[in-house]
Amino acid sequence: MGYESRAVAQGVERVVDDRISTLTEAQRIVLRLVWQGFESKDIARQLGVTHFAVNRRIERAIEILQLRNRKEAARALAQHEGAMCERIAWEPIPLAHPGESPDAGASAGNGRPGFPWPFATTDRSDGLDVPTRLFWALIGIPVIVMLAWGIFLSGIGALDTLRV
C-alpha cells in the first residue's frame, strides 16, 4: 500500500471513529453482539427486545457510520474499541447480571426477570441451583401433575353428567 492510499485509509478511519462516538449505547451493544456472530433473533432474545428493534438499531448504526452492511459496522466498532482479536463466535458473552440466570429478562420485553424452568430451554442449558431443583422436584412438578389430574377428572365428570 502506497503512502497516499495509507493516508486516505487513516483519514477514513478517523471519520468513522468520529461517527462511532455518535452511536447510542444500545446500537453499540447490538453491534458488539453482531461482531460476536449472533443473528438478530438471538440478540433480541438475549436483550429482551423484538428482532425488529434489533434490526432498527443496526440499520440506524449503518446509516450513522455510512457503511454498507452490519458486518462492516460491527467491524468498525470492534476496531474502534480494540476488540479485533476478541471475536470468538462460539464463546457466548455474559449478558445476565451476576447471580441472575441467563434467561432472566423479560419474555415480552417488560424488564421483569423470567422464571427458571426445571428443564433446559432452547436458549440455555439446565443450570439450576439446588434449592430450585428441590422446589421443582418436591413441590412444583407434583402440584402441576395434581392440577392436570384434577382437570382430567373434572372433564370426565362433566362428560358423565352429559350422558345422563
Steps between C-alpha positions, in 0.01 A plus 500: 500500500648832397533809718195670345268202540613455863426866569157466342428185706606677821280797411203269444568328835504839676168595341345167602644541852332841523170349389531209745495748786145596394364144530266432789595240761218275373643514148847421633373199697323361194806553279721326758267201490502503118881495519475197731307321224146520634199538269227761561256253657764372742596855595134589552449199725806588708407866535128443553391706199346414164719414203344800327651726768838333452483545122401866544802560724729331250356691202531831685861420594579419135348835396696691764829329411421524127606142439350232275386225738479373857832316486687812393333698779583232758859482375536879517379504862727208589800679348406819682475315832810291435308173500624358169669199662215430741250368246424140588161412359460174689566653842185666638533833672336545840195723480331420832588689814706309760282253690226513236414209275591547133135497399408764758349782311171584362324244298302786349765768547347638820819490707379247760714192564391177337401189693763222515361185339604158633619386158729629228340749265610594150712796611680360802623182663356367826698693761262493798625530857415236766210685671329563165541133401353391836207737457420358158555137601307509829235767444479642149470190287264310737270803519492528121424126470220526760346798320512316167343191660228715659420662168485158336265360768288812483464456124404135547238606759359761263476244219333257739230757588439564129444131442217483754 
